[in-house]
Amino acid sequence: MASAPPAPLPPRIQPVHAATLGEAPKVAAQARIVPAGIRPELFKRATAALDRHSMRVDTHDRIAIADFSLPSSQARFFLVNMGTGEVEPLLVAHGIGSDPGHTGLLQRFSNQINSEATCEGAFLTADYYVGKHGDSQRLIGLDPTNNNALARAIVVHSAWYANPDMVSKHGKLGRSQGCFAVGERQLAKVFERLGPGRMIYAAKA
């Protein structure tokens, strides 16, 4: 997978600003105001990771933060505009191996191949492709806690079990195989907001 050439993004989900995704300026490291709805300690860890991996993360204007201390019934995948502080919270599923009893709460992270668990740390958004879950985006793990992400095919994709109606019917989302699965109507927004070369940060503590 790592050696395959990047596949073009299907036209139907082409971001509005796709031509300039790699051209947005980096946001210099500075004291940042915590956006509304995000735990201050988690935001601090996410921005520290952004600074730590600044040479690998091409674009710093927007990031995503997944707060896995929250149950899957709550919007816990935050799309953050680092310039304006605007936040768009979305639902996101966690892995089967992270919640074997399907409680709706992530119990543990794992970076192990075949664990079907969510892994923690900073991820770099990479190329798009069409796989078994349809339109998807590869992720590169930047930390020792998630450096198997590419080998495990941990990606961003949409799924019926991550749609809002799952919460109203079951009180929680279904589970992925470790991927960041979002609602079917939300995937295009995630692709547009992030694009290649930005960071997703996942943590619980």
Secondary structure, DSSP 4 states (H G I P E B T S, - for coil): -TTSPPBPPPGGG--TTGGGTTTSPPPPP---PPPTTS-HHHHHHHHHHHHHTTTT----SEEEEEETTS-TTS--EEEEETTT--EEEE----BGGG-TT--SS-------TT------EEEEEEEEEEETTEEEEEEEE-STTTTTTTTTT-EEEE-GGGSTHHHHHHSS---BSSSEEE-TTTHHHHHHHH-TT-EEEEE--
